[in-house]
Amino acid sequence: MSERQKSRKLRRFFTPQILQKVPHDLWLEPAETHHLRDSLRLKSGDACLVTDGQGGEAEAVVGEFSSGGRTCLHVQRVLVKTGSFNDAVTLRVFPVMLRKGKTDLLVEKAQELGAHEFHPILSEHCEVQIAKEKTGKIVERWNRIAREASKQSGSLKILKIEAPRSFKEALGSLSADEPVVIFHPGSDSVPFPKWLAEIRGLKSTIKALNIFIGPEGGFSEDEIRWAKWYRKEKNLQLVGLGEVLFKADTAFVGIVASLRFSGILSA
């Protein structure tokens, strides 16, 4: 390790290659090389960390830079971990797409708060429309945001991100045995604190939670009726956030953070 690195925290980089448990070399992609060499000014011989997004992290030393814009890392000591959170329950979030790039913020916060899967949805009250030919680039951007948030926060597992689907397609893809929670304002919605207390008591029986979060005004009444009919009221719960009308991004962060720090997800 160089003298200038001894007093600072090692920087983390991402590789799609699964880290081996023995010393080995790997090559960073050009985007990671740009961050390492041009943004952070690391040089050959500098120490760093590398993660594979699957719970593996290793100490490495920067090697050579190729003419193709890649960096060779000499992986020295591999530490296989489970990630920043030791969870027994898988958290899948299904937020409605938001305007003006706010879905990007949801991806970042979902990664930082340790959600496991991110399934953006389109609903009747959703004002966002996405052309099919642009979907791939949008998901690629979200994956990049998740990787950067992972490196910054120290989380070793990367959020799994799916392409946007309709509310009905997303709900229809889920097993009838898994709990589905739809955050929706209404007289038949259970208050969030009450639901948290109830689900905490059932924690040992739950393997996954599927959380649907709509726009400010909630989902349409037709969507709610369809959800009740499709699920036959089984493992379906409507939950409300009270009288205050939160912005959708505020509600998302508050809900996911509450689930994270309530202990419901942890082993």
C-alpha positions as a printed NumPy array, in Angstrom:
array([[  0.   ,   0.   ,   0.   ],
       [  1.339,   3.431,  -0.917],
       [  2.039,   6.026,   1.788],
       [ -0.784,   8.266,   0.585],
       [ -3.321,   5.466,   1.101],
       [ -2.391,   4.481,   4.654],
       [ -4.5  ,   7.249,   6.177],
       [ -7.618,   6.823,   4.049],
       [-10.306,   4.247,   3.448],
       [ -9.782,   1.874,   0.528],
       [-12.03 ,   2.57 ,  -2.456],
       [-14.321,  -0.154,  -3.772],
       [-14.808,  -1.25 ,  -7.392],
       [-17.26 ,  -3.631,  -9.052],
       [-16.602,  -6.666, -11.221],
       [-19.233,  -8.949, -12.812],
       [-16.829, -11.877, -12.291],
       [-17.461, -14.062,  -9.25 ],
       [-14.46 , -13.733,  -6.949],
       [-12.42 , -16.872,  -6.411],
       [-11.173, -17.865,  -2.975],
       [ -7.516, -17.883,  -4.025],
       [ -5.261, -15.052,  -5.259],
       [ -5.905, -14.295,  -8.928],
       [ -5.977, -11.512, -11.507],
       [ -9.072,  -9.932, -13.018],
       [ -9.761,  -7.062, -15.394],
       [-12.053,  -4.149, -14.586],
       [-14.37 ,  -2.865, -17.293],
       [-13.655,   0.545, -18.928],
       [-16.284,   2.401, -16.853],
       [-14.716,   1.195, -13.608],
       [-11.253,   1.958, -14.968],
       [-12.323,   5.535, -15.704],
       [-13.496,   5.908, -12.106],
       [-10.336,   4.312, -10.692],
       [ -7.734,   6.048, -12.848],
       [ -9.27 ,   9.328, -14.007],
       [-11.6  ,  10.251, -11.137],
       [ -9.782,   8.83 ,  -8.102],
       [ -6.273,   9.038,  -9.577],
       [ -5.225,   5.582,  -8.385],
       [ -2.001,   4.243,  -9.855],
       [ -0.249,   0.908, -10.289],
       [  0.684,  -0.439,  -6.865],
       [ -2.201,   1.262,  -5.039],
       [ -4.464,  -0.899,  -2.881],
       [ -8.248,  -1.081,  -3.308],
       [-11.254,  -3.32 ,  -2.73 ],
       [-13.251,  -5.187,  -5.36 ],
       [-16.735,  -6.681,  -4.995],
       [-18.704,  -9.035,  -7.244],
       [-22.153,  -7.93 ,  -6.1  ],
       [-22.93 , -11.422,  -4.814],
       [-21.537, -11.06 ,  -1.311],
       [-17.853, -11.438,  -2.193],
       [-15.256,  -8.774,  -1.472],
       [-11.491,  -8.839,  -1.835],
       [ -8.431,  -6.74 ,  -1.211],
       [ -6.514,  -6.075,  -4.415],
       [ -3.6  ,  -4.124,  -5.85 ],
       [ -3.857,  -2.066,  -9.032],
       [ -1.752,  -3.579, -11.816],
       [ -1.401,  -2.521, -15.429],
       [ -3.732,  -0.419, -17.556],
       [ -4.568,  -1.816, -20.998],
       [ -4.857,   0.145, -24.225],
       [ -8.518,  -0.93 , -24.332],
       [ -9.368,   1.048, -21.212],
       [ -9.342,  -1.804, -18.717],
       [ -7.433,  -2.284, -15.46 ],
       [ -5.771,  -5.425, -14.153],
       [ -6.305,  -5.996, -10.437],
       [ -4.141,  -8.453,  -8.518],
       [ -6.626,  -9.987,  -6.072],
       [ -4.762, -10.94 ,  -2.911],
       [ -7.108, -11.685,  -0.024],
       [-10.701, -12.705,  -0.63 ],
       [-13.323, -12.222,   2.072],
       [-16.611, -13.933,   1.208],
       [-19.414, -12.275,   3.135],
       [-23.21 , -12.34 ,   3.079],
       [-23.557,  -8.593,   2.676],
       [-24.193,  -5.666,   4.977],
       [-27.505,  -7.095,   6.223],
       [-28.101, -10.628,   7.449],
       [-31.646, -11.161,   6.179],
       [-34.005, -14.1  ,   6.419],
       [-36.82 , -12.389,   4.479],
       [-36.508, -11.264,   0.855],
       [-37.829,  -7.739,   0.296],
       [-39.235,  -7.047,  -3.165],
       [-40.355,  -3.495,  -3.827],
       [-42.821,  -2.594,  -6.589],
       [-42.874,   1.225,  -6.849],
       [-44.838,   3.074,  -9.502],
       [-42.609,   4.841, -12.021],
       [-42.085,   8.506, -11.151],
       [-41.441,  11.533, -13.33 ],
       [-38.311,  13.667, -13.743],
       [-35.832,  10.93 , -12.945],
       [-37.166,  10.327,  -9.434],
       [-37.197,   6.582, -10.065],
       [-33.399,   6.858, -10.167],
       [-33.556,   8.105,  -6.564],
       [-35.732,   5.131,  -5.586],
       [-33.136,   2.735,  -7.014],
       [-30.365,   4.421,  -5.034],
       [-32.306,   4.344,  -1.755],
       [-33.472,   0.756,  -2.3  ],
       [-29.832,  -0.283,  -2.667],
       [-28.668,   1.682,   0.369],
       [-31.487,   0.311,   2.543],
       [-30.842,  -3.285,   1.538],
       [-33.917,  -4.135,  -0.541],
       [-33.291,  -7.299,  -2.528],
       [-35.358,  -6.797,  -5.687],
       [-36.668,  -3.7  ,  -7.478],
       [-39.681,  -4.126,  -9.789],
       [-40.879,  -0.761, -11.201],
       [-44.496,  -0.784, -12.316],
       [-46.87 ,   1.245, -14.472],
       [-50.354,   1.891, -13.129],
       [-53.478,   3.694, -14.33 ],
       [-52.489,   6.802, -12.355],
       [-48.881,   6.656, -13.538],
       [-47.907,   9.629, -15.736],
       [-44.735,   8.009, -17.101],
       [-44.662,   6.291, -20.466],
       [-41.598,   4.383, -21.669],
       [-40.921,   3.403, -25.271],
       [-39.965,  -0.274, -25.53 ],
       [-36.768,   0.546, -27.406],
       [-35.578,   2.673, -24.467],
       [-36.25 ,   0.111, -21.735],
       [-32.881,  -1.613, -22.001],
       [-30.903,   1.625, -21.603],
       [-33.047,   2.715, -18.658],
       [-32.518,  -0.577, -16.808],
       [-28.797,  -0.35 , -17.596],
       [-28.727,   3.117, -16.001],
       [-30.532,   1.827, -12.913],
       [-28.035,  -1.016, -12.57 ],
       [-25.202,   1.494, -12.77 ],
       [-26.838,   3.621, -10.064],
       [-27.248,   0.543,  -7.846],
       [-23.595,  -0.415,  -8.288],
       [-22.416,   3.086,  -7.391],
       [-24.677,   3.151,  -4.325],
       [-23.35 ,  -0.258,  -3.319],
       [-19.743,   0.891,  -3.565],
       [-20.47 ,   4.058,  -1.604],
       [-22.459,   2.367,   1.166],
       [-20.35 ,  -0.774,   1.487],
       [-23.237,  -3.117,   0.705],
       [-21.848,  -6.25 ,  -0.94 ],
       [-25.005,  -7.442,  -2.67 ],
       [-26.34 ,  -5.592,  -5.696],
       [-30.045,  -4.895,  -6.   ],
       [-31.772,  -7.086,  -8.609],
       [-33.601,  -4.763, -11.012],
       [-36.329,  -5.769, -13.449],
       [-37.765,  -3.92 , -16.454],
       [-41.003,  -1.962, -15.872],
       [-44.266,  -3.911, -16.093],
       [-47.916,  -3.135, -15.572],
       [-49.467,  -3.413, -12.122],
       [-51.43 ,  -6.501, -13.19 ],
       [-48.42 ,  -8.21 , -14.779],
       [-46.312,  -7.661, -11.67 ],
       [-48.98 ,  -8.867,  -9.258],
       [-49.81 , -11.82 , -11.484],
       [-46.202, -13.017, -11.408],
       [-46.199, -13.605,  -7.645],
       [-46.896, -16.812,  -5.794],
       [-50.227, -16.982,  -3.957],
       [-48.324, -18.165,  -0.878],
       [-46.293, -14.967,  -0.524],
       [-47.659, -11.901,   1.299],
       [-48.552,  -8.933,  -0.912],
       [-48.878,  -5.513,   0.678],
       [-50.391,  -2.63 ,  -1.296],
       [-49.912,   0.823,   0.175],
       [-53.132,   2.616,  -0.677],
       [-55.203,   5.293,   1.075],
       [-58.697,   4.171,   2.03 ],
       [-61.069,   3.323,   4.836],
       [-60.32 ,  -0.404,   4.557],
       [-56.534,   0.076,   4.746],
       [-54.789,  -1.024,   7.942],
       [-52.633,   1.692,   9.58 ],
       [-48.946,   1.129,   8.889],
       [-47.892,   0.823,  12.59 ],
       [-50.605,  -1.775,  13.222],
       [-49.575,  -3.793,  10.18 ],
       [-45.912,  -3.668,  11.242],
       [-46.811,  -5.097,  14.625],
       [-48.896,  -7.857,  13.032],
       [-46.261,  -8.865,  10.479],
       [-43.561,  -8.922,  13.138],
       [-45.503, -11.636,  14.915],
       [-45.619, -13.702,  11.705],
       [-41.953, -13.195,  10.841],
       [-40.936, -16.823,  11.334],
       [-43.461, -17.958,   8.696],
       [-42.487, -15.453,   5.974],
       [-39.798, -15.958,   3.343],
       [-40.56 , -12.91 ,   1.177],
       [-42.462,  -9.621,   1.365],
       [-43.851,  -7.991,  -1.781],
       [-44.481,  -4.277,  -1.28 ],
       [-46.461,  -2.229,  -3.831],
       [-46.174,   1.559,  -3.496],
       [-48.357,   3.729,  -5.712],
       [-48.375,   7.396,  -6.714],
       [-49.512,  10.176,  -4.362],
       [-53.202,   9.43 ,  -4.872],
       [-52.799,   5.668,  -4.665],
       [-53.761,   3.035,  -7.198],
       [-57.045,   3.232,  -9.101],
       [-60.139,   1.662,  -7.573],
       [-60.316,  -0.71 , -10.56 ],
       [-56.764,  -1.902,  -9.832],
       [-57.567,  -2.47 ,  -6.159],
       [-60.758,  -4.372,  -7.016],
       [-58.848,  -6.5  ,  -9.525],
       [-56.108,  -7.244,  -6.986],
       [-58.664,  -8.408,  -4.423],
       [-60.402, -10.569,  -7.023],
       [-57.18 , -12.033,  -8.417],
       [-55.689, -12.884,  -5.034],
       [-59.067, -14.004,  -3.687],
       [-58.238, -11.939,  -0.596],
       [-55.447, -14.459,   0.201],
       [-52.182, -13.003,   1.534],
       [-53.239,  -9.536,   0.372],
       [-53.209,  -6.553,   2.703],
       [-54.043,  -2.903,   2.063],
       [-51.977,  -0.588,   4.26 ],
       [-52.331,   3.156,   4.755],
       [-49.943,   5.874,   5.898],
       [-52.514,   8.   ,   7.706],
       [-54.072,  11.345,   6.85 ],
       [-50.889,  13.023,   5.566],
       [-50.46 ,  12.826,   1.785],
       [-46.791,  12.011,   1.203],
       [-44.965,  12.41 ,  -2.068],
       [-44.354,   9.006,  -3.631],
       [-40.573,   9.153,  -3.205],
       [-40.921,  10.205,   0.45 ],
       [-43.359,   7.361,   1.102],
       [-41.021,   4.858,  -0.576],
       [-38.019,   5.798,   1.548],
       [-40.082,   5.882,   4.743],
       [-41.648,   2.477,   4.119],
       [-38.444,   0.681,   3.124],
       [-36.472,   2.272,   5.977],
       [-39.162,   1.245,   8.478],
       [-39.05 ,  -2.35 ,   7.25 ],
       [-35.265,  -2.377,   7.377],
       [-34.879,  -1.043,  10.904],
       [-37.91 ,  -2.782,  12.407],
       [-36.034,  -6.091,  12.37 ],
       [-38.699,  -7.8  ,  10.261],
       [-36.234,  -8.713,   7.508],
       [-33.295,  -9.817,   9.636],
       [-32.421, -13.391,  10.505]])
